Amino acid sequence: MITEPEGVSEEHLKDHSALPAFEDSAAGSREDRVRVLRGRAEPANAFAAVRYRDYWFSVDNGDWQTKRALAAVMFFFTLAEAGGTESLPLVTIPAQ
């Protein structure tokens, strides 16, 4: 699998479909972020992968920090969906 470095491809910067990545962040904080890899070939060892506009975007199966961050996001989405879907109790009042 050939994976390009992190960041936005020149092609997507030129057609204005993406913004440049934050490259000037502090050195210590770069290790704490979510890492999404990009490449033209389908990734072999991906936890999650999606093909979009002739590129594969993926999370490596061994990247536990990113996997944990994505699991937390999915958990928050699940919590957000849980409220408001239950039916309220029905009260019947006789009309006589």
C-alpha positions in Angstrom: 0.0 0.0 0.0 1.4 3.4 -1.0 0.1 6.1 1.3 0.7 9.7 0.7 1.7 11.9 3.7 -1.0 13.5 5.8 -2.4 16.8 4.6 -4.5 17.9 1.7 -3.6 17.0 -1.9 -2.5 19.8 -4.2 -5.3 18.8 -6.6 -8.0 19.5 -4.0 -6.3 22.8 -3.0 -6.3 24.0 -6.6 -10.0 23.2 -7.2 -10.9 24.8 -3.8 -12.7 21.7 -2.6 -10.5 21.6 0.5 -8.7 24.0 2.8 -5.0 23.6 3.8 -4.2 21.6 6.9 -2.9 23.3 10.0 0.8 22.7 9.7 2.1 25.2 12.2 0.6 23.5 15.3 2.8 22.9 18.3 5.0 19.8 18.0 3.6 18.1 21.0 0.0 18.6 20.0 0.5 17.0 16.6 0.7 13.5 18.2 -2.6 14.0 19.9 -4.7 14.5 16.8 -6.8 12.2 14.6 -4.7 10.8 11.7 -6.5 10.2 8.4 -4.3 8.8 5.6 -4.8 9.5 1.9 -3.8 7.5 -1.1 -4.8 6.5 -4.6 -4.7 2.7 -3.9 -7.2 1.0 -1.6 -5.6 0.6 1.9 -4.8 -3.0 2.9 -4.8 -2.6 6.8 -7.6 -0.1 7.4 -9.9 0.2 10.4 -12.1 2.4 8.2 -11.8 3.5 4.6 -13.8 5.5 2.2 -13.2 6.3 -1.5 -13.9 9.9 -2.4 -12.9 11.7 -5.7 -10.3 9.2 -6.8 -8.6 9.0 -3.4 -8.9 6.6 -0.5 -9.1 8.2 3.0 -8.5 5.7 5.8 -7.6 5.2 9.4 -4.9 2.6 10.0 -5.9 -0.4 12.0 -2.9 0.0 14.4 -3.7 3.7 15.1 -5.4 3.2 18.5 -5.5 6.9 19.3 -7.5 7.7 16.2 -9.7 4.7 16.6 -10.5 5.7 20.2 -11.3 9.2 19.2 -13.7 8.0 16.4 -15.3 5.6 18.9 -15.9 8.5 21.3 -17.5 10.6 18.4 -19.8 7.7 17.5 -20.7 7.3 21.2 -21.7 11.0 21.4 -23.8 10.6 18.2 -25.5 7.6 19.8 -26.3 9.6 22.9 -27.7 12.5 20.8 -30.0 10.1 18.9 -31.3 8.4 22.0 -33.4 11.3 23.3 -36.9 12.2 22.0 -37.8 9.0 20.3 -39.7 7.3 23.1 -43.5 7.6 23.1 -45.1 9.4 26.0 -47.8 7.7 28.1 -51.4 8.0 26.8 -54.0 9.2 29.3 -57.6 8.4 28.6 -60.3 10.5 30.2 -63.9 9.3 30.1 -66.3 11.8 28.4 -69.5 10.9 30.3 
